[in-house]
Amino acid sequence: MLEEERKLSSVDIIVSQTDLDGFIIYANPIFYKIAGYSSAKLIGENHNIIRHPDMPKAIFKILWERLKNREDVYCFIKNRATNNRFYWVFAYIRPSFNKDGAARNYVSTRHAISNKARDIIEPLYKEMLTLEKSQGEEASEELFKNFMEQNRYKSQSDNEIMHNIQY
């Protein structure tokens, strides 16, 4: 059965919060609508409930390493929705901190992926997945790091590269 894509409009903003272990503690109505889940099915679940099998594991490894290092992350993610549907997003994920500086939770805001970004990212992720299956996650991660270096202008951060790919 072919999957059906759900497209976000230019004004849709998906927002969610997770605890430090990735369990969803808040989701806005757009998240429920696009993903097709009720609050009862989503709140309290690990965010990987929407992880699409087309997503390379290396992307999440890098994402979690950066979050655990108290860094913000921009990335592109293909998510799984209910009823054999999927959707692509450009995500901004950041840790929130208590007054004492301790990490409290993670907040993610997601927008529609641009056509430009999808044309670049989708083939990259397919190549990464192929590498993960044949040579492992480390090979996939190395491919991603090489991609980032090839797209870096001067001393751009990874987040700036992702932003430039989106826009």
DSSP file (Angstrom, degrees, kcal/mol; ACC not computed):
  #  RESIDUE AA STRUCTURE BP1 BP2  ACC     N-H-->O    O-->H-N    N-H-->O    O-->H-N    TCO  KAPPA ALPHA  PHI   PSI    X-CA   Y-CA   Z-CA
    1    1 A M              0   0    0      0, 0.0     2,-0.2     0, 0.0    83,-0.0   0.000 360.0 360.0 360.0 130.5    0.0    0.0    0.0
    2    2 A L        -     0   0    0      1,-0.1     2,-0.2    83,-0.0     0, 0.0  -0.459 360.0-119.0 -73.8 144.3    1.4    3.4   -1.0
    3    3 A E        -     0   0    0     -2,-0.2     2,-0.5    82,-0.0    82,-0.2  -0.539  20.3-136.0 -80.1 150.3    1.8    6.0    1.7
    4    4 A E  E     -a   85   0A   0     80,-2.1    82,-1.8    -2,-0.2     2,-0.4  -0.913  16.5-131.9-107.8 133.0   -0.1    9.2    1.4
    5    5 A E  E     -a   86   0A   0     -2,-0.5     2,-0.5    80,-0.2    82,-0.2  -0.671   9.1-153.7 -87.1 136.7    1.7   12.5    2.2
    6    6 A R        -     0   0    0     80,-3.5     2,-0.4    -2,-0.4    82,-0.4  -0.944  17.3-152.6-102.6 124.9    0.2   15.1    4.5
    7    7 A K        -     0   0    0     -2,-0.5     2,-0.3    80,-0.1   105,-0.1  -0.839   6.5-135.6-104.6 135.1    1.5   18.5    3.6
    8    8 A L        -     0   0    0     -2,-0.4     2,-0.1    80,-0.3   103,-0.0  -0.610  23.8-124.3 -79.6 145.2    1.8   21.3    6.1
    9    9 A S    >   -     0   0    0     -2,-0.3     3,-1.0     1,-0.1   103,-0.4  -0.366  31.2 -99.3 -80.6 170.7    0.6   24.7    4.9
   10   10 A S  T 3  S+     0   0    0      1,-0.2    -1,-0.1    -2,-0.1   102,-0.1   0.691 124.3  45.4 -66.1 -17.4    2.9   27.7    5.0
   11   11 A V  T 3  S+     0   0    0    100,-0.1     2,-0.3     2,-0.0    -1,-0.2   0.505  85.2 111.4-104.2  -5.8    1.3   28.9    8.2
   12   12 A D    <   -     0   0    0     -3,-1.0     2,-0.4    18,-0.0   100,-0.4  -0.512  42.3-177.4 -70.0 131.6    1.2   25.5   10.0
   13   13 A I        -     0   0    0     -2,-0.3     2,-0.5    98,-0.1    17,-0.3  -0.966  12.2-155.1-130.8 116.1    3.5   25.4   13.0
   14   14 A I  E     -B  110   0A   0     96,-2.7    96,-2.7    -2,-0.4     2,-0.4  -0.768  15.7-173.5 -89.1 132.2    3.7   22.1   14.9
   15   15 A V  E     +B  109   0A   0     -2,-0.5    13,-2.3    94,-0.2     2,-0.3  -0.988  10.3 160.7-128.1 136.0    4.8   22.5   18.5
   16   16 A S  E     -BC 108  27A   0     92,-2.2    92,-2.9    -2,-0.4     2,-0.4  -0.988  21.7-152.2-147.7 158.6    5.6   19.8   21.0
   17   17 A Q  E     -BC 107  26A   0      9,-2.2     8,-2.9    -2,-0.3     9,-1.5  -0.981  13.6-172.2-126.7 141.5    7.5   19.5   24.3
   18   18 A T  E     -BC 106  24A   0     88,-2.4    88,-2.3    -2,-0.4     6,-0.2  -0.904  25.7-113.8-125.6 161.0    9.2   16.4   25.6
   19   19 A D    >   -     0   0    0      4,-2.4     3,-1.9    -2,-0.3    86,-0.2  -0.209  52.9 -83.7 -75.8-177.3   10.8   15.5   28.9
   20   20 A L  T 3  S+     0   0    0     84,-0.4    85,-0.1     1,-0.3    -1,-0.1   0.658 131.2  54.1 -68.2 -14.7   14.5   14.8   28.9
   21   21 A D  T 3  S-     0   0    0      2,-0.1    -1,-0.3     0, 0.0    84,-0.0   0.357 122.6-101.5 -99.0   4.3   13.9   11.2   27.9
   22   22 A G  S <  S+     0   0    0     -3,-1.9    25,-3.2     1,-0.3     2,-0.4   0.597  71.9 144.5  90.5  11.2   11.9   12.2   24.8
   23   23 A F  B     -G   46   0B   0     23,-0.3    -4,-2.4    24,-0.1    -1,-0.3  -0.727  55.2-112.3 -87.3 132.2    8.4   11.5   26.2
   24   24 A I  E     +C   18   0A   0     21,-3.3    20,-3.0    -2,-0.4    -6,-0.3  -0.424  41.9 165.2 -69.7 125.6    5.8   13.9   24.9
   25   25 A I  E     +     0   0A   0     -8,-2.9     2,-0.3     1,-0.4    -7,-0.2   0.507  69.2  19.6-114.6 -12.5    4.4   16.3   27.6
   26   26 A Y  E     +C   17   0A   0     -9,-1.5    -9,-2.2    16,-0.1    -1,-0.4  -0.972  56.8 173.8-155.3 142.8    2.7   18.8   25.3
   27   27 A A  E     -C   16   0A   0     -2,-0.3   -11,-0.2   -11,-0.2    16,-0.1  -0.975  26.2-129.5-146.7 139.0    1.5   19.0   21.7
   28   28 A N    >>  -     0   0    0    -13,-2.3     4,-1.5    -2,-0.3     3,-0.8  -0.422  34.0-100.8 -84.6 165.5   -0.4   21.7   19.9
   29   29 A P  H 3> S+     0   0    0      0, 0.0     4,-2.4     0, 0.0     5,-0.1   0.804 120.7  59.2 -56.8 -32.3   -3.6   21.1   17.9
   30   30 A I  H 3> S+     0   0    0    -17,-0.3     4,-3.0     2,-0.2     5,-0.3   0.897 102.8  53.7 -63.9 -38.8   -1.7   21.2   14.6
   31   31 A F  H <> S+     0   0    0     -3,-0.8     4,-2.7   -16,-0.2     5,-0.4   0.950 110.2  46.4 -59.2 -49.2    0.5   18.3   15.7
   32   32 A Y  H  X>S+     0   0    0     -4,-1.5     4,-1.8     1,-0.2     5,-0.6   0.917 114.9  48.0 -58.2 -43.9   -2.7   16.2   16.5
   33   33 A K  H  <5S+     0   0    0     -4,-2.4    -2,-0.2     2,-0.2    -1,-0.2   0.943 117.1  39.0 -64.6 -50.1   -4.2   17.2   13.2
   34   34 A I  H  <5S+     0   0    0     -4,-3.0    -2,-0.2     1,-0.2    -1,-0.2   0.916 122.2  41.4 -70.5 -43.8   -1.2   16.5   11.0
   35   35 A A  H  <5S-     0   0    0     -4,-2.7    47,-2.4    -5,-0.3    -1,-0.2   0.739 102.6-132.1 -77.7 -22.6    0.0   13.3   12.8
   36   36 A G  T  <5 +     0   0    0     -4,-1.8     2,-0.3    -5,-0.4    -3,-0.2   0.681  60.6 128.4  82.2  17.4   -3.6   12.0   13.2
   37   37 A Y      < -     0   0    0     -5,-0.6    -1,-0.3    -6,-0.3     2,-0.2  -0.778  54.5-130.1-106.0 150.1   -3.3   11.2   16.9
   38   38 A S    >>  -     0   0    0     -2,-0.3     4,-1.2    -3,-0.1     3,-0.5  -0.503  32.7-107.8 -84.2 165.2   -5.5   12.2   19.7
   39   39 A S  H 3> S+     0   0    0      1,-0.2     4,-2.5     2,-0.2     3,-0.3   0.873 120.7  58.9 -62.0 -35.1   -4.0   13.7   22.9
   40   40 A A  H 34 S+     0   0    0      1,-0.2    -1,-0.2     2,-0.2    -3,-0.0   0.818 110.0  42.6 -63.8 -30.2   -4.7   10.5   24.7
   41   41 A K  H <4 S+     0   0    0     -3,-0.5    -1,-0.2     1,-0.1    -2,-0.2   0.662 123.2  36.7 -87.8 -17.6   -2.6    8.5   22.2
   42   42 A L  H >< S+     0   0    0     -4,-1.2     3,-2.0    -3,-0.3   -18,-0.3   0.853  91.6  84.7-105.1 -46.2    0.2   11.0   22.0
   43   43 A I  T 3< S+     0   0    0     -4,-2.5   -18,-0.2     1,-0.3     3,-0.1  -0.409 102.4  18.5 -66.2 131.0    0.8   12.5   25.5
   44   44 A G  T 3  S+     0   0    0    -20,-3.0    -1,-0.3     1,-0.4     2,-0.2   0.275 100.7 114.5  92.2 -10.7    3.1   10.3   27.5
   45   45 A E  S <  S-     0   0    0     -3,-2.0   -21,-3.3   -21,-0.1    -1,-0.4  -0.594  77.0-100.4 -88.6 153.6    4.4    8.5   24.5
   46   46 A N  B >   -G   23   0B   0    -23,-0.3     3,-2.2    -2,-0.2   -23,-0.3  -0.497  31.9-119.8 -68.8 143.7    8.0    8.7   23.4
   47   47 A H  G >  S+     0   0    0    -25,-3.2     3,-1.8     1,-0.3    -1,-0.1   0.733 107.7  77.2 -59.3 -21.8    8.4   11.1   20.5
   48   48 A N  G >   +     0   0    0      1,-0.3     3,-1.4   -26,-0.2    -1,-0.3   0.516  66.7  91.3 -70.5   0.2    9.7    8.2   18.3
   49   49 A I  G <  S+     0   0    0     -3,-2.2    -1,-0.3     1,-0.3    -2,-0.2   0.790  93.5  41.5 -59.3 -26.2    6.1    7.1   18.0
   50   50 A I  G <  S+     0   0    0     -3,-1.8    30,-3.7    -4,-0.1     2,-0.3   0.304  84.3 130.1-103.8   8.5    6.1    9.2   14.9
   51   51 A R  B <   -D   79   0A   0     -3,-1.4    28,-0.2    28,-0.2    -3,-0.0  -0.474  52.2-140.6 -67.3 124.6    9.5    8.2   13.6
   52   52 A H    >   -     0   0    0     26,-1.1     3,-2.0    -2,-0.3    26,-0.1  -0.649  12.7-127.7 -85.2 141.6    9.3    7.2   10.0
   53   53 A P  T 3  S+     0   0    0      0, 0.0    -1,-0.1     0, 0.0    -2,-0.1   0.660 106.3  68.7 -64.8 -13.9   11.4    4.1    8.9
   54   54 A D  T 3  S+     0   0    0     24,-0.1    75,-0.2     2,-0.1    25,-0.1   0.522  79.5  99.2 -78.7  -5.0   12.8    6.3    6.1
   55   55 A M  S <  S-     0   0    0     -3,-2.0     2,-0.1    23,-0.1    22,-0.1  -0.705  79.0-122.7 -86.3 127.5   14.7    8.3    8.6
   56   56 A P    >>  -     0   0    0      0, 0.0     4,-0.9     0, 0.0     3,-0.8  -0.450  10.6-136.4 -65.8 137.9   18.4    7.5    9.2
   57   57 A K  H 3> S+     0   0    0      1,-0.2     4,-2.1     2,-0.2     3,-0.3   0.834 101.8  67.6 -62.0 -32.1   19.2    6.5   12.7
   58   58 A A  H 3> S+     0   0    0      1,-0.2     4,-2.4     2,-0.2    -1,-0.2   0.834  92.8  58.7 -60.1 -33.2   22.4    8.6   12.5
   59   59 A I  H <> S+     0   0    0     -3,-0.8     4,-2.5     1,-0.2    -1,-0.2   0.928 109.1  43.5 -62.7 -44.2   20.3   11.8   12.2
   60   60 A F  H  X S+     0   0    0     -4,-0.9     4,-2.8    -3,-0.3     5,-0.2   0.843 110.5  55.9 -71.7 -32.2   18.7   11.1   15.6
   61   61 A K  H  X S+     0   0    0     -4,-2.1     4,-2.1     2,-0.2    -2,-0.2   0.947 112.4  42.2 -61.1 -47.8   22.0   10.1   17.1
   62   62 A I  H  X S+     0   0    0     -4,-2.4     4,-2.3     2,-0.2    -2,-0.2   0.924 114.0  52.5 -64.0 -45.7   23.4   13.5   16.1
   63   63 A L  H  X S+     0   0    0     -4,-2.5     4,-2.4     1,-0.2    -2,-0.2   0.938 112.0  44.6 -56.7 -50.8   20.3   15.4   17.2
   64   64 A W  H  X S+     0   0    0     -4,-2.8     4,-2.6     1,-0.2    -1,-0.2   0.864 110.2  55.1 -66.9 -36.0   20.3   13.8   20.7
   65   65 A E  H  X S+     0   0    0     -4,-2.1     4,-1.2    -5,-0.2    -1,-0.2   0.930 111.1  45.5 -60.3 -44.2   24.0   14.4   21.1
   66   66 A R  H  <>S+     0   0    0     -4,-2.3     5,-2.6     2,-0.2     3,-0.2   0.916 112.8  49.1 -67.7 -42.8   23.6   18.0   20.4
   67   67 A L  H ><5S+     0   0    0     -4,-2.4     3,-2.1     1,-0.2    -1,-0.2   0.927 109.5  51.9 -62.0 -43.5   20.6   18.4   22.7
   68   68 A K  H 3<5S+     0   0    0     -4,-2.6    -1,-0.2     1,-0.3    -2,-0.2   0.768 105.4  57.0 -64.7 -24.0   22.4   16.6   25.5
   69   69 A N  T 3<5S-     0   0    0     -4,-1.2    -1,-0.3    -3,-0.2    -2,-0.2   0.239 123.5-108.8 -88.4  12.7   25.2   19.1   25.0
   70   70 A R  T < 5S+     0   0    0     -3,-2.1     2,-0.3     1,-0.2    -3,-0.2   0.753  74.5 139.0  70.2  25.8   22.7   21.9   25.6
   71   71 A E      < -     0   0    0     -5,-2.6    -1,-0.2    -6,-0.1     2,-0.2  -0.751  54.1-120.8-103.4 148.9   22.7   23.0   21.9
   72   72 A D        -     0   0    0     -2,-0.3     2,-0.4    22,-0.1    22,-0.2  -0.510  30.3-151.8 -76.6 155.3   19.8   24.0   19.7
   73   73 A V  E     - E   0  93A   0     20,-2.8    20,-3.0    -2,-0.2     2,-0.5  -0.995  16.1-166.7-137.7 130.7   19.3   21.9   16.6
   74   74 A Y  E     + E   0  92A   0     -2,-0.4     2,-0.3    18,-0.2    18,-0.2  -0.956  31.9 148.2-106.0 133.9   17.8   22.6   13.1
   75   75 A C  E     - E   0  91A   0     16,-2.2    16,-3.4    -2,-0.5     2,-0.5  -0.984  45.5-113.5-158.6 167.1   17.1   19.5   11.1
   76   76 A F  E     - E   0  90A   0     -2,-0.3     2,-0.4    14,-0.2    14,-0.2  -0.911  35.2-176.5-108.4 132.9   14.8   17.9    8.5
   77   77 A I  E     - E   0  89A   0     12,-2.3    12,-2.4    -2,-0.5     2,-0.6  -0.992  23.9-150.4-137.4 134.1   12.6   15.1    9.5
   78   78 A K  E     - E   0  88A   0     -2,-0.4   -26,-1.1    10,-0.2     2,-0.3  -0.917  29.3-164.0 -96.7 121.5   10.2   12.8    7.8
   79   79 A N  E     -DE  51  87A   0      8,-3.4     8,-2.0    -2,-0.6     2,-0.5  -0.744  16.8-124.4-109.0 154.9    7.5   11.7   10.3
   80   80 A R  E     - E   0  86A   0    -30,-3.7     6,-0.3    -2,-0.3     2,-0.2  -0.839  26.2-169.7 -97.1 130.8    5.0    8.9   10.3
   81   81 A A  E  >  - E   0  85A   0      4,-2.8     4,-0.7    -2,-0.5     3,-0.3  -0.580  33.9 -81.6-106.0 175.7    1.3    9.9   10.7
   82   82 A T  T  4 S+     0   0    0    -47,-2.4     3,-0.5    -2,-0.2    -1,-0.2  -0.230 105.2  34.8 -71.2 167.1   -1.6    7.5   11.3
   83   83 A N  T  4 S-     0   0    0      1,-0.2    -1,-0.2   -47,-0.1   -79,-0.2   0.857 133.8 -58.3  56.8  43.6   -3.4    5.6    8.5
   84   84 A N  T  4 S+     0   0    0     -3,-0.3   -80,-2.1     1,-0.2     2,-0.3   0.870 103.8 131.0  58.7  41.6   -0.3    5.0    6.4
   85   85 A R  E  <  -aE   4  81A   0     -4,-0.7    -4,-2.8    -3,-0.5     2,-0.3  -0.802  34.1-171.6-119.9 163.7    0.5    8.7    6.0
   86   86 A F  E     -aE   5  80A   0    -82,-1.8   -80,-3.5    -2,-0.3     2,-0.3  -0.938   5.1-161.9-146.3 166.7    3.7   10.8    6.4
   87   87 A Y  E     - E   0  79A   0     -8,-2.0    -8,-3.4    -2,-0.3     2,-0.3  -0.981  13.8-135.2-154.2 146.3    4.8   14.4    6.5
   88   88 A W  E     - E   0  78A   0    -82,-0.4    25,-0.6    -2,-0.3     2,-0.3  -0.792  26.4-179.4-100.9 143.1    8.1   16.3    6.2
   89   89 A V  E     -FE 112  77A   0    -12,-2.4   -12,-2.3    -2,-0.3     2,-0.6  -0.970  32.6-134.6-139.6 156.2    9.1   19.1    8.5
   90   90 A F  E     -FE 111  76A   0     21,-2.5    21,-2.3    -2,-0.3     2,-0.3  -0.970  41.8-159.4-104.4 113.6   11.9   21.6    9.1
   91   91 A A  E     -FE 110  75A   0    -16,-3.4   -16,-2.2    -2,-0.6     2,-0.5  -0.752  24.1-165.6-106.9 142.3   12.4   21.3   12.8
   92   92 A Y  E     -FE 109  74A   0     17,-2.7    17,-2.5    -2,-0.3     2,-0.4  -0.988  19.6-178.5-119.3 116.9   14.0   23.6   15.4
   93   93 A I  E     +FE 108  73A   0    -20,-3.0   -20,-2.8    -2,-0.5    15,-0.2  -0.957   4.8 168.9-122.5 132.9   14.6   21.8   18.7
   94   94 A R  E     -F  107   0A   0     13,-2.5    13,-2.9    -2,-0.4     2,-0.2  -0.991  32.7-115.3-143.5 149.3   16.0   23.3   21.8
   95   95 A P  E     -F  106   0A   0      0, 0.0     2,-0.4     0, 0.0    11,-0.2  -0.575  25.2-143.8 -78.0 148.1   16.5   22.5   25.4
   96   96 A S  E     -F  105   0A   0      9,-3.0     8,-3.5    -2,-0.2     9,-0.9  -0.871  18.2-149.2-106.9 148.1   14.7   24.6   28.0
   97   97 A F  E     -F  103   0A   0     -2,-0.4     6,-0.2     6,-0.3     2,-0.1  -0.895   8.7-127.2-123.9 147.4   16.4   25.4   31.3
   98   98 A N    >   -     0   0    0      4,-3.1     3,-2.1    -2,-0.3     6,-0.0  -0.308  44.2 -95.4 -75.3 170.3   15.4   25.9   34.9
   99   99 A K  T 3  S+     0   0    0      1,-0.3    -1,-0.1     2,-0.1    -2,-0.0   0.808 127.0  58.1 -58.8 -30.2   16.6   29.1   36.7
  100  100 A D  T 3  S-     0   0    0      2,-0.1    -1,-0.3     1,-0.1     3,-0.1   0.457 121.7-107.4 -81.6   1.3   19.5   27.0   38.1
  101  101 A G  S <  S+     0   0    0     -3,-2.1     2,-0.2     1,-0.3    -2,-0.1   0.372  74.5 137.2  91.9  -4.9   20.7   26.2   34.6
  102  102 A A        -     0   0    0      1,-0.1    -4,-3.1    -5,-0.1    -1,-0.3  -0.522  63.7-104.1 -75.4 141.6   19.6   22.6   34.6
  103  103 A A  E     + F   0  97A   0     -6,-0.2    -6,-0.3    -2,-0.2   -83,-0.1  -0.444  38.2 179.5 -64.2 135.9   17.9   21.3   31.5
  104  104 A R  E     -     0   0A   0     -8,-3.5   -84,-0.4     1,-0.4     2,-0.3   0.804  54.9 -40.9-106.0 -47.1   14.1   21.0   32.1
  105  105 A N  E     - F   0  96A   0     -9,-0.9    -9,-3.0   -86,-0.2    -1,-0.4  -0.926  57.0 -95.1-166.2-176.4   12.7   19.7   28.8
  106  106 A Y  E     -BF  18  95A   0    -88,-2.3   -88,-2.4    -2,-0.3     2,-0.4  -0.964  25.7-158.8-121.3 138.7   13.0   20.0   25.0
  107  107 A V  E     -BF  17  94A   0    -13,-2.9   -13,-2.5    -2,-0.4     2,-0.4  -0.960   7.9-168.9-118.0 132.0   10.8   22.2   22.8
  108  108 A S  E     -BF  16  93A   0    -92,-2.9   -92,-2.2    -2,-0.4     2,-0.4  -0.980   7.3-173.6-124.4 130.1   10.3   21.5   19.1
  109  109 A T  E     -BF  15  92A   0    -17,-2.5   -17,-2.7    -2,-0.4     2,-0.4  -0.983  13.7-168.0-118.0 135.0    8.7   23.8   16.5
  110  110 A R  E     -BF  14  91A   0    -96,-2.7   -96,-2.7    -2,-0.4     2,-0.2  -0.973   8.9-178.2-132.4 138.3    8.3   22.5   13.1
  111  111 A H  E     - F   0  90A   0    -21,-2.3   -21,-2.5    -2,-0.4   -98,-0.1  -0.710  44.4 -72.2-121.1 171.3    7.3   24.1    9.7
  112  112 A A  E     - F   0  89A   0   -103,-0.4     2,-0.2  -100,-0.4   -23,-0.2  -0.425  51.7-116.3 -63.4 139.4    6.8   22.7    6.2
  113  113 A I        -     0   0    0    -25,-0.6     2,-0.1    -2,-0.1   -25,-0.1  -0.566  32.0-117.1 -73.4 141.6   10.0   21.6    4.5
  114  114 A S     >  -     0   0    0     -2,-0.2     4,-2.5     1,-0.1     5,-0.2  -0.433  16.4-119.4 -76.5 156.7   10.7   23.7    1.4
  115  115 A N  H  > S+     0   0    0      1,-0.2     4,-2.4     2,-0.2     5,-0.2   0.898 116.0  54.9 -60.3 -40.4   10.8   22.0   -2.0
  116  116 A K  H  > S+     0   0    0     50,-0.2     4,-1.0     1,-0.2    -1,-0.2   0.935 110.2  44.8 -58.0 -48.6   14.5   23.1   -2.3
  117  117 A A  H >> S+     0   0    0     49,-0.3     4,-3.5     1,-0.2     3,-0.6   0.916 111.7  52.0 -65.0 -42.8   15.4   21.4    1.0
  118  118 A R  H 3X S+     0   0    0     -4,-2.5     4,-2.1     1,-0.3    -1,-0.2   0.893 104.8  56.1 -63.0 -38.7   13.4   18.3    0.2
  119  119 A D  H 3< S+     0   0    0     -4,-2.4    -1,-0.3    -5,-0.2    -2,-0.2   0.793 117.9  35.9 -62.3 -27.1   15.2   17.9   -3.2
  120  120 A I  H <X S+     0   0    0     -4,-1.0     4,-1.1    -3,-0.6    -2,-0.2   0.882 122.0  41.5 -89.4 -46.6   18.5   18.0   -1.3
  121  121 A I  H  X S+     0   0    0     -4,-3.5     4,-2.9     1,-0.2     5,-0.3   0.876 104.0  61.2 -77.6 -40.8   17.6   16.1    1.9
  122  122 A E  H  X S+     0   0    0     -4,-2.1     4,-2.0    -5,-0.3    -1,-0.2   0.926 108.7  42.5 -58.8 -47.8   15.5   13.2    0.6
  123  123 A P  H  > S+     0   0    0      0, 0.0     4,-2.2     0, 0.0    -1,-0.2   0.882 113.8  53.8 -66.0 -34.2   18.2   11.7   -1.6
  124  124 A L  H  X S+     0   0    0     -4,-1.1     4,-2.5     2,-0.2    -2,-0.2   0.943 109.5  47.0 -61.7 -47.6   20.8   12.2    1.1
  125  125 A Y  H  X S+     0   0    0     -4,-2.9     4,-2.7     2,-0.2    -1,-0.2   0.877 110.1  53.3 -64.0 -37.5   18.7   10.4    3.7
  126  126 A K  H  X S+     0   0    0     -4,-2.0     4,-2.2    -5,-0.3    -1,-0.2   0.923 110.9  46.8 -62.3 -43.0   18.1    7.5    1.2
  127  127 A E  H  X S+     0   0    0     -4,-2.2     4,-2.2     2,-0.2    -2,-0.2   0.904 111.7  51.1 -64.6 -41.4   21.8    7.2    0.7
  128  128 A M  H  X S+     0   0    0     -4,-2.5     4,-2.6     2,-0.2    -2,-0.2   0.914 109.5  50.4 -61.9 -43.1   22.4    7.3    4.5
  129  129 A L  H  X S+     0   0    0     -4,-2.7     4,-2.1     2,-0.2    -2,-0.2   0.905 108.8  51.8 -61.8 -42.1   19.8    4.6    5.0
  130  130 A T  H  X S+     0   0    0     -4,-2.2     4,-1.9     1,-0.2    -1,-0.2   0.916 111.5  47.5 -60.3 -43.5   21.4    2.4    2.4
  131  131 A L  H  X>S+     0   0    0     -4,-2.2     4,-3.9     1,-0.2     5,-1.2   0.903 108.4  54.6 -64.8 -41.6   24.8    2.8    4.2
  132  132 A E  H  X5S+     0   0    0     -4,-2.6     4,-0.6     3,-0.2    -1,-0.2   0.896 111.0  46.1 -58.7 -39.8   23.2    2.1    7.6
  133  133 A K  H  <5S+     0   0    0     -4,-2.1    -1,-0.2    -5,-0.2    -2,-0.2   0.865 124.8  30.5 -71.8 -35.9   21.9   -1.2    6.2
  134  134 A S  H  <5S+     0   0    0     -4,-1.9    -2,-0.2    -5,-0.2    -3,-0.2   0.828 139.4  12.0 -94.3 -34.0   25.2   -2.2    4.5
  135  135 A Q  H  <5S-     0   0    0     -4,-3.9     4,-0.2     1,-0.2    -3,-0.2   0.480 105.4-107.5-126.7  -6.0   27.9   -0.7    6.7
  136  136 A G     X< -     0   0    0     -5,-1.2     4,-1.4    -4,-0.6     3,-0.4  -0.239  40.8 -62.2 102.5 170.1   26.3    0.5    9.9
  137  137 A E  H  > S+     0   0    0      1,-0.2     4,-2.7     2,-0.2     5,-0.2   0.824 124.7  60.8 -64.0 -35.2   25.2    3.7   11.6
  138  138 A E  H  > S+     0   0    0      1,-0.2     4,-2.2     2,-0.2    -1,-0.2   0.894 104.1  49.7 -62.2 -39.5   28.8    5.1   11.8
  139  139 A A  H  > S+     0   0    0     -3,-0.4     4,-2.0    -4,-0.2    -1,-0.2   0.891 111.5  49.6 -65.3 -39.3   29.2    5.1    8.0
  140  140 A S  H  X S+     0   0    0     -4,-1.4     4,-2.1     2,-0.2    -2,-0.2   0.914 110.7  49.3 -64.0 -44.4   25.8    6.9    7.7
  141  141 A E  H  X S+     0   0    0     -4,-2.7     4,-2.5     1,-0.2    -2,-0.2   0.892 109.2  52.6 -62.9 -39.7   26.9    9.5   10.2
  142  142 A E  H  X S+     0   0    0     -4,-2.2     4,-2.4     2,-0.2    -1,-0.2   0.899 107.2  52.2 -63.7 -40.7   30.2   10.0    8.4
  143  143 A L  H  X S+     0   0    0     -4,-2.0     4,-2.3     2,-0.2    -1,-0.2   0.921 110.3  48.6 -60.1 -44.1   28.3   10.6    5.1
  144  144 A F  H  X S+     0   0    0     -4,-2.1     4,-2.4     2,-0.2    -2,-0.2   0.924 110.6  49.9 -63.4 -44.6   26.2   13.2    6.8
  145  145 A K  H  X S+     0   0    0     -4,-2.5     4,-2.2     1,-0.2    -1,-0.2   0.888 111.0  49.8 -62.2 -38.8   29.2   15.0    8.3
  146  146 A N  H  X S+     0   0    0     -4,-2.4     4,-2.3     2,-0.2    -1,-0.2   0.898 109.2  52.4 -65.2 -40.3   30.9   15.0    4.9
  147  147 A F  H  X S+     0   0    0     -4,-2.3     4,-1.2     1,-0.2    -2,-0.2   0.922 109.2  49.6 -59.0 -45.0   27.7   16.5    3.4
  148  148 A M  H  < S+     0   0    0     -4,-2.4     3,-0.5     1,-0.2     4,-0.4   0.920 110.5  49.5 -63.1 -43.5   27.7   19.2    6.0
  149  149 A E  H >< S+     0   0    0     -4,-2.2     3,-1.0     1,-0.2    -1,-0.2   0.889 108.7  53.0 -63.0 -39.1   31.4   20.0    5.3
  150  150 A Q  H 3< S+     0   0    0     -4,-2.3    -1,-0.2     1,-0.2    -2,-0.2   0.761 114.5  42.7 -67.0 -24.4   30.7   20.2    1.6
  151  151 A N  T 3< S+     0   0    0     -4,-1.2     2,-0.4    -3,-0.5    -1,-0.2   0.330  89.1 111.3-104.1   5.7   27.9   22.7    2.2
  152  152 A R    <   -     0   0    0     -3,-1.0     2,-0.6    -4,-0.4     6,-0.1  -0.662  52.6-156.4 -83.9 132.5   29.7   24.8    4.8
  153  153 A Y    >   -     0   0    0     -2,-0.4     3,-1.3     0, 0.0     2,-0.1  -0.952  61.0 -49.2-109.9 119.2   30.6   28.3    3.8
  154  154 A K  T 3  S-     0   0    0     -2,-0.6    -2,-0.0     1,-0.2     0, 0.0  -0.362 122.8 -17.1  54.4-121.9   33.5   29.7    5.8
  155  155 A S  T 3  S+     0   0    0     -2,-0.1    -1,-0.2    -3,-0.0    -3,-0.0  -0.082  88.6 154.8-107.8  35.2   32.8   29.1    9.5
  156  156 A Q    <   -     0   0    0     -3,-1.3     2,-0.1     1,-0.1    -2,-0.0  -0.275  40.7-124.4 -60.6 145.5   29.1   28.4    9.3
  157  157 A S     >  -     0   0    0      1,-0.1     4,-1.9    -5,-0.0     5,-0.1  -0.422  26.2-107.4 -79.3 165.0   27.5   26.3   12.0
  158  158 A D  H  > S+     0   0    0      1,-0.2     4,-2.4     2,-0.2     5,-0.2   0.885 122.3  55.1 -60.2 -38.0   25.5   23.2   11.2
  159  159 A N  H  > S+     0   0    0      1,-0.2     4,-2.4     2,-0.2    -1,-0.2   0.890 105.9  50.8 -63.8 -38.6   22.4   25.1   12.1
  160  160 A E  H  > S+     0   0    0      2,-0.2     4,-2.4     1,-0.2    -1,-0.2   0.880 109.1  51.5 -66.0 -36.8   23.2   27.8    9.6
  161  161 A I  H  X S+     0   0    0     -4,-1.9     4,-2.1     2,-0.2    -2,-0.2   0.943 110.9  47.5 -63.4 -46.9   23.8   25.2    6.9
  162  162 A M  H  X S+     0   0    0     -4,-2.4     4,-2.2     1,-0.2    -2,-0.2   0.914 111.5  51.0 -60.4 -43.0   20.4   23.7    7.6
  163  163 A H  H  X S+     0   0    0     -4,-2.4     4,-2.3     1,-0.2    -1,-0.2   0.913 110.0  49.8 -60.5 -43.4   18.7   27.1    7.6
  164  164 A N  H  < S+     0   0    0     -4,-2.4    -1,-0.2     1,-0.2    -2,-0.2   0.856 108.9  52.0 -66.3 -34.3   20.4   27.9    4.2
  165  165 A I  H  < S+     0   0    0     -4,-2.1    -1,-0.2     2,-0.2    -2,-0.2   0.911 111.8  47.1 -66.9 -40.9   19.2   24.6    2.7
  166  166 A Q  H  <        0   0    0     -4,-2.2   -49,-0.3     1,-0.2   -50,-0.2   0.897 360.0 360.0 -66.7 -40.5   15.6   25.4    3.9
  167  167 A Y     <        0   0    0     -4,-2.3    -2,-0.2    -5,-0.2    -1,-0.2   0.410 360.0 360.0-113.1 360.0   15.6   28.9    2.6
